[in-house]
Amino acid sequence: ASLLELLDTRSTKDLAYSAQYYIGRAIGRVTAYSARGRRVGRLVPAGGGAAVNDIVVRGVVDELSSEGLELVLPREVPPNDGGIALGQVYWVALREELGALR
């Protein structure tokens, strides 16, 4: 079915949900593909704007779990830009402490 046909036969709510869910599945698939052949554990940390969208997150979780991976979301800091900024500050502080920036 074409997109125009779907617009006539499905509710806007269903189409919006499906679009967000499959964006999450795509993010999960790219992440799982990137992890293959690398020495990574089964836990996949996430943050940013998509991490606050429950529908996108559900798609990511479903895709990663099919590959034996588990999504880990922040609990004590915001998952959006505030959390990313905190992570950037932490990374710079850690590198400075270890002398990597000198």
N, C-alpha and C positions, 0 to 999 in steps of 0.2 A: 504494500500500500504506500502511496506517496504521502508526503507530509500534508498536503492539502486535503487528501482523503481522510487522514487521521484527524485533522482539525474538525472535519464534519461529523466524525463518528465517535470521538472520544472527548471527555470533558477536559477543559483547560487544566484542572487540578491534576488529573491523571497524566496528562502530557508533561506538565511541569515536574511532577514527581519522577516520572520515568527519565526525563532528561537529566535531572540531578543525580539520580541513582546510577545511571550509566556513565556519567562523568566520573563518579566515584569508582566504578568498576574499572574504567580506563586508567585512572590514577593508580589503583591497586595493581593492575596488570603491568603497567610500566615499572612500578616499584619492584614487583616480584621478578620481572625479567632482569632488572638491573642487579638484583641480589644474586641471581644464579651465577655459580662459578666463582663467587667471591667469598671470602671468609667473614661472613656476617652471621650473627645469631638469628634466632627466629623472631626476636622482638624488633618491631619497626616503629621508632618514635615519629610523631607527627605534630605539626603546629601550623599556624597560619590561618588565613580566612576560611579555607575549606574545612578545617578542623572544628569549626563552630556550626557547620551545617550538618545536622543529624542525618539527613538523607544521603548526602555525599559520603559521610563517614560510614554509613551502613553499606554502601556499595564497595568502599575500600575494604572494610572488614570482611565482607563476603568473598571478595576476590583474593585477598591475602590468605584467608583461612583455607581456601581451596588449594593453596600452595604451601600450607604448613607454616605460615607466618602469622604473627599476631600484632595488631596495631596497638600502640601505646599512646594515649593522649595525656596532656598535662593535667594535673589535678590541683596544684597549689599556685600556679601562675596562669594568667590568661593564655588561651591557645592562639589568640590572634596576634596582631602586631605588637602589643605590649609584651607578650611572652617572647616573641622573636627578639625584640630589643633587649630584653633581660638576658637572653642567651648570648647575644652579641657582646654585651658588656662582660658577661662571665668569661667568654672565650678570650677576649682581649686581656682581661685581668689574669687569667691562667697563663697565657702565653708570656705576659710580662713577668709574672712570678717565676716562670721557668727560664727566663732570659732569652726567649725566642725573638723578641722584638728589638733586641739591641744589636 
